[in-house]
């Protein structure tokens, strides 16, 4: 994906439960929006960190550690 021009990529290192993925994506995008309501791609790493942190007690550890951010 980065070779196609994307500055950062979020992915998983192995398979993830569908419900966990849905929750993580929802939390991730809610943290990716800046104060003006626009998506801020420079916040991708922080948004992923906050998403995992917010779901820490709701999803099993082995499902939390699969998500990675690559890029700037």
N, C-alpha and C positions, 0 to 999 in steps of 0.2 A: 504494500500500500504506500509506503514512503517513497518508493521508486516512481510511483505514479504522481507524486507531487503533494501528498498529504504531509503536513508538518509533524503530526503525532498520530499514533495508532493505539487503540485500546483493544486488548484481546485476552484470550484465556490460554493457559498452557495445556490444559486437558479438558475433558468434557465437564459440563456444568448442568446441574438440574435446571429445567426450564423455568420453574417458579423463582429460583434464586437469580437466574439471569434477568428475569423480568423486574424483580425488585432492585437489582443492582443497576440496571439501565435507567430505571425511573429515578433512583437516588442520584445517579451520576449526572443526568441531564438537569435535574433541579439544582445541582451545585455548579453546573457549567454556565448557567445564566448569570450575567452580571447585574448590578443594581438597576440598570435601565431596562432590563427585560430582554436583552440581546445575548445570543450565544457568544461566549468569549473563549475561543479555542486555546488561548494561551494559559487557560486555567485547567486544562485537561488532567494533568498530574494531580493537582490539588483536589479537583472534583472527584477523581477516582479514590483518593485517600479518604476524603470526607464521606463518600458513599460507603466504602468498606467499614469505616469507623461507625457510621450510623446504623449499620446492619449487623454489627459484631455480635450482638446478643440474640439475633433472630435467625441466623444461618450457621450451619456447622463450620468449624474451623477449616476443614479440608475443602469446603466450597468458597471460603473467603480468600484463600491464598493463591487461587488459580488466575486471578486477574492481574494483568500487567499493562504498563504504559511504556511505549517506546517513542522517543522523539523529544521535541523541545517543549 
